[in-house]
Amino acid sequence: MQNNIFSGLFVGQNFITIKQVDSTNNFLKELVSNSKPLIEGTVIMAENQYAGRGQQQNGWHAEPGKNLTFSILLKPAFLPITDQFDLVRAVSLGVFDALMPLLGDKLKIKWPNDIYYADYKLGGMLIENMIQGGQIKNAIVGIGLNINQENFPAHLPNAISLKQILHQDYDLNGLLSDICRHIEAYYLNLKAGKISFVRESYLKRLYWLNENKTFRSKEGMFNGVIENVKDNGILLVKNNKGEELEFSLKEIEFLTNGAQ
């Protein structure tokens, strides 16, 4: 496959497109385990991904040929396992920065790793780390973004695409190249030890940061303010009683105008 759409140092220099696959993450994991070592930065893109997965086995719906569904192989052995959420931050920031010139201030990162435009979901990611000998040997970074799709099933009431927002089609390869270049830049910041820069950048772009909003936890609905994200990725919310609450994945739900 021609590699000239990518302008980064290593992400995308090995670029594989496939017509149809259940999930690009599954495909890349199989490649990693069954073949000779793949180079870091390998990108797998599918025209049709029919069983895409979000966090915690959430399904991902994408019309063939209209969206970006791809996975990147990274090898962040330099990152302590306790800091693996920093990879989530770096990838989220890379996607955010690539889309920001198109979408402006309504673009946010919804904790932990969804990309939102206003109160609508534009995309998300699933990072699967393969740990060996106390190190992250491989990270499979799967990303799904709604680009040129105009209709979504009724069970996805808050999905939105770039085309729905800006009313034009976008070149998938051009966007893919931009996203990969920005992810690479944040990844190299992590590798260079600029952890605080990555953490602060992520926090500043966070959806609902410092806003009084309605949430639901296992205790029920409550109002509170997102104050921070801990180093390990735990979300800190101060409720209206002044109590600091901590949440990990799937322990808190963001309640917008009925659509979530």
C-alpha positions in Angstrom: 0.0 0.0 0.0 1.2 3.5 -0.8 2.4 5.2 2.4 2.6 8.7 1.1 -0.6 10.0 2.8 1.3 9.9 6.1 3.7 12.7 7.1 4.8 11.5 10.5 8.0 9.8 11.5 6.7 6.3 12.1 2.9 6.2 12.6 1.4 5.0 9.3 4.7 4.2 7.6 3.3 0.6 7.5 -0.2 1.1 6.3 -2.6 -1.7 5.6 -6.2 -1.3 4.3 -8.7 -4.1 4.4 -12.2 -4.2 2.8 -14.0 -5.8 5.6 -13.2 -7.0 9.2 -15.1 -7.6 12.4 -12.8 -5.2 14.3 -9.5 -3.6 13.3 -8.3 -4.2 16.9 -9.0 -7.9 16.6 -7.3 -8.0 13.2 -4.2 -6.2 14.5 -4.0 -8.3 17.6 -4.0 -11.4 15.5 -1.3 -10.0 13.3 0.8 -9.2 16.3 0.5 -12.6 17.8 0.7 -14.7 14.6 3.3 -13.1 12.4 6.8 -11.7 12.5 7.1 -8.6 14.6 5.2 -5.7 13.2 6.9 -2.3 13.3 5.6 0.3 15.7 3.2 2.7 14.1 1.6 0.1 11.8 -1.9 1.4 10.9 -4.8 -0.9 9.9 -7.8 0.7 8.3 -11.0 -1.0 7.4 -13.5 0.2 4.8 -16.2 -1.9 6.6 -15.9 -2.8 10.2 -19.0 -4.8 11.1 -18.4 -5.6 14.8 -16.5 -2.6 16.1 -16.2 -2.4 19.8 -16.2 0.5 22.2 -15.2 0.4 25.9 -16.5 -2.5 27.9 -18.0 -4.3 24.9 -20.2 -1.4 23.7 -21.0 -1.8 20.1 -19.9 0.7 17.4 -22.0 1.3 14.3 -20.4 2.6 11.1 -21.6 2.6 7.5 -19.1 1.1 5.1 -16.8 3.6 3.4 -18.1 6.7 5.2 -16.2 6.8 8.4 -12.8 6.2 9.9 -12.3 2.9 11.6 -8.7 2.1 12.2 -6.1 0.8 14.7 -2.5 1.7 15.4 0.2 -0.5 16.9 2.3 1.3 19.6 5.0 -0.1 21.8 5.0 2.1 24.9 7.4 0.0 27.0 8.7 3.2 28.4 5.4 3.9 30.1 4.9 2.5 33.6 1.9 0.2 33.9 0.5 2.5 36.6 0.6 5.4 34.1 -1.1 3.6 31.2 -4.0 6.2 31.3 -1.4 8.6 29.9 -1.7 6.8 26.6 -5.4 7.3 26.6 -4.7 11.0 27.1 -2.2 11.2 24.3 -4.4 9.4 21.8 -7.5 11.5 22.8 -5.5 14.7 22.4 -4.2 13.6 19.0 -7.7 13.1 17.7 -8.9 16.3 19.3 -6.1 18.4 17.8 -6.7 17.1 14.3 -10.4 17.9 14.4 -10.1 21.2 16.3 -9.4 23.4 13.2 -12.6 22.1 11.7 -14.9 22.2 14.7 -13.7 24.8 17.1 -14.7 25.4 20.7 -17.6 22.9 20.9 -15.2 20.0 20.5 -14.3 18.3 23.8 -12.9 15.1 25.1 -15.5 13.3 27.2 -13.9 11.3 30.0 -12.3 8.9 29.6 -11.8 8.8 25.8 -14.8 9.9 23.7 -14.8 12.8 21.3 -17.7 15.1 21.6 -19.2 18.0 19.7 -21.5 19.9 22.1 -23.5 17.1 23.7 -23.1 14.7 20.8 -20.7 11.8 20.3 -18.4 12.1 17.2 -16.2 9.1 18.0 -14.3 7.1 20.5 -11.5 4.7 21.0 -10.5 1.5 22.6 -7.0 0.9 23.7 -6.0 -2.7 24.5 -2.6 -3.1 26.2 -0.6 -6.3 26.1 1.5 -6.6 29.2 4.5 -8.8 29.4 7.2 -8.8 32.1 5.8 -5.8 33.9 5.9 -3.7 30.7 3.3 -2.6 28.1 4.8 -4.6 25.2 2.1 -3.6 22.7 -0.8 -1.2 22.7 -3.5 -1.7 20.1 -5.2 1.7 19.7 -8.6 1.4 18.0 -10.3 4.6 16.9 -13.8 5.1 15.3 -15.0 8.5 14.1 -18.2 9.4 12.3 -17.1 11.4 9.3 -19.5 11.2 6.2 -22.4 9.2 7.7 -25.7 11.1 7.8 -28.1 8.6 9.4 -27.7 6.7 12.6 -29.8 4.0 14.2 -32.5 5.1 16.7 -30.6 3.4 19.6 -27.7 6.0 19.1 -29.7 9.2 19.8 -26.6 11.3 20.5 -24.3 10.2 17.6 -23.2 12.9 15.2 -20.8 13.1 12.2 -18.5 15.7 10.7 -20.8 15.9 7.7 -23.9 16.5 9.8 -22.1 19.4 11.5 -20.3 21.0 8.5 -22.5 19.8 5.6 -19.8 18.6 3.4 -17.9 15.4 2.7 -14.4 14.9 4.0 -11.5 13.0 2.6 -10.9 10.0 4.9 -7.3 9.5 4.0 -6.5 13.2 4.7 -8.1 13.1 8.1 -6.5 9.8 8.9 -3.1 11.3 8.1 -3.7 14.4 10.3 -5.0 12.3 13.2 -2.0 9.9 13.1 0.5 12.9 12.9 -1.1 14.5 16.0 -1.2 11.2 17.9 2.4 10.6 17.1 3.3 14.1 18.4 1.6 13.5 21.8 3.1 10.0 22.0 6.6 11.4 21.5 5.9 14.0 24.2 5.1 11.1 26.6 8.2 9.3 25.5 10.3 12.4 26.2 8.9 12.6 29.7 6.6 15.6 29.2 3.9 13.9 31.2 2.6 17.0 33.0 2.1 18.7 29.6 0.0 15.8 28.3 -2.0 15.6 31.5 -2.7 19.3 31.7 -3.6 19.5 28.0 -6.1 16.6 28.4 -7.7 18.3 31.4 -8.1 21.6 29.7 -10.1 20.0 26.8 -12.4 17.9 29.1 -16.1 17.9 28.5 -18.0 19.4 31.5 -14.9 20.5 33.4 -15.8 22.9 36.2 -19.4 22.9 35.2 -22.3 22.0 37.5 -24.0 19.1 35.8 -26.2 16.1 36.5 -24.7 12.6 36.8 -25.9 9.1 37.7 -23.9 6.7 39.8 -25.0 3.5 41.6 -26.3 5.7 44.4 -28.6 7.5 42.0 -28.7 10.9 40.3 -26.7 13.8 41.7 -25.4 17.2 40.7 -21.7 17.9 40.8 -18.7 19.4 39.1 -15.8 17.5 37.4 -12.7 18.9 39.1 -9.9 16.7 37.9 -8.7 13.4 36.5 -6.2 11.6 38.7 -2.9 10.3 37.3 -4.3 6.8 37.0 -7.4 8.0 35.1 -9.9 8.1 38.0 -12.5 10.9 37.6 -12.9 13.3 40.5 -16.3 14.9 40.9 -17.4 17.2 43.7 -21.1 16.9 44.5 -23.3 19.7 45.7 -22.7 18.6 49.3 -19.0 19.4 48.9 -18.0 15.7 48.9 -15.2 14.6 46.6 -16.2 11.5 44.7 -14.0 9.1 42.7 -15.2 7.1 39.7 -13.6 4.6 37.4 -14.9 3.4 34.0 -18.7 2.6 33.9 -19.3 3.9 37.5 -20.7 7.2 36.4 -23.1 8.3 33.7 -23.3 11.8 32.2 -26.9 13.0 31.9 -27.7 15.4 29.1 -31.1 16.4 27.8 -32.3 12.8 27.7 -29.8 11.8 25.1 -26.8 9.8 26.3 
